[in-house]
Each structure stands twice: as C-alpha cells, then as structure tokens.
Amino acid sequence: MAVARERVLELMKTQCRVFNTTFNPNGVRMGSRILHERLKGDAVASYYPPRIGTIKQLRSLYPEHTVIDEKEEDWVEHLTIAKSRGKENPKKKRTAAESKKFSKKR
C-alpha cells in the first residue's frame, strides 16, 4: 500500500523541525552544504612554509649591520633619474586655489 505524498511531506517537515535541518522537498540547490563545511584557510596557509630571510626581517634582526636591498636601490636610482628629467609624480594639491579645476580662466 502506497503512502500519499502529502503524508510523506508532512513527515519530512516534522523531521526537519526536530533535527534542525532545512526542509527542501524539491531538492533545489541552496549551497547550505558548502556553508556548513569547515573553513580551509588555516589548513591551506599551514601548507606553505613561512617566509624567512626577507630584507625587512634581516634589518630588524641585525640593526648594527647594513643590509643592502638591490631591488630597492634600483628603484631609488630609477626615481632619481626620472626626477632629473622632470618625469616625477605631480605634487598633490592641498587647497582649492591650487587646483586647476577651481581656477577661473579669463
């Protein structure tokens, strides 16, 4: 003897209320399974070894020694060459009077 669908849905509804689960008779994808999973960030972060021996760390560990960062030196040299050619970043406007947008043209 077959049980009516309404009775089965009523039983499922009561079961979901008792066990604190979501009632989803149509099987619609809601993403609740993914939301209930444990977060993986710590496990993924622990997979990669910590970065040691960076220039910043070496400078903080050994302040009495001079640690040379070649990339930073190249960057500073590039900036000084650009400034000497007049290709530096424009100065920030501090007031409305300095801004071109607010100055009147006559």
C-alpha positions in Angstrom: 0.0 0.0 0.0 1.4 3.3 -1.1 1.6 6.3 1.2 0.2 9.6 0.0 2.8 12.3 -1.0 1.2 14.8 1.4 1.8 12.5 4.3 5.4 11.9 3.3 6.0 15.7 3.0 4.4 16.3 6.4 6.6 13.6 7.9 9.7 15.2 6.3 8.6 18.7 7.6 8.3 17.3 11.1 11.6 15.5 10.8 13.4 18.7 9.7 11.9 20.6 12.6 13.0 18.0 15.1 16.6 17.6 13.7 17.0 21.3 12.8 17.6 20.8 9.1 16.3 22.7 6.1 13.1 21.4 4.5 13.8 21.1 0.8 11.3 18.7 -0.8 12.2 19.6 -4.4 15.9 19.2 -4.0 16.7 22.7 -5.0 20.5 23.5 -4.8 20.8 26.0 -1.9 24.5 25.9 -1.1 23.9 25.0 2.6 26.3 22.1 2.4 29.1 24.4 1.4 28.2 26.9 4.1 28.3 24.2 6.8 31.7 22.9 5.8 34.7 23.8 7.9 36.9 26.7 6.8 40.0 25.7 4.9 42.1 28.9 5.3 44.3 27.7 8.2 45.0 24.3 6.5 46.0 26.0 3.2 48.1 28.6 5.0 49.9 25.9 7.0 50.8 24.1 3.8 53.2 26.9 2.7 56.3 27.5 4.8 56.7 30.9 6.5 58.7 33.4 4.6 62.0 33.9 6.4 65.1 35.9 5.4 63.4 38.8 3.8 65.3 42.1 3.8 62.9 43.7 6.3 63.3 40.8 8.7 67.1 40.9 8.4 67.2 44.6 9.1 65.1 44.2 12.2 67.1 41.3 13.5 70.5 42.9 12.8 70.2 46.6 13.1 74.0 47.1 13.6 74.7 45.7 10.1 73.9 47.4 6.8 71.7 45.1 4.7 71.6 46.2 1.0 68.4 45.6 -0.9 69.3 45.6 -4.6 65.7 46.0 -5.8 65.1 49.0 -3.6 68.4 50.6 -4.7 67.5 50.1 -8.4 64.1 51.6 -7.7 65.6 54.7 -5.9 68.0 55.1 -8.7 65.2 55.0 -11.3 63.3 57.6 -9.3 66.3 60.0 -9.2 66.8 59.7 -12.9 63.1 60.3 -13.6 63.2 63.4 -11.3 66.2 64.8 -13.0 64.4 64.5 -16.4 61.3 66.2 -14.9 59.2 62.9 -15.1 58.3 62.7 -11.4 54.9 62.3 -10.0 52.8 65.5 -9.8 52.6 67.3 -6.5 49.3 66.9 -4.6 47.0 69.9 -4.4 46.5 71.0 -0.9 43.9 73.8 -1.4 41.2 74.5 -3.8 43.1 77.6 -5.0 46.0 75.3 -6.2 43.7 73.1 -8.2 43.2 73.8 -11.9 39.6 72.7 -11.6 38.6 75.7 -9.4 40.7 78.4 -11.0 38.9 80.8 -13.4 40.1 81.2 -16.9 39.9 84.7 -18.4 
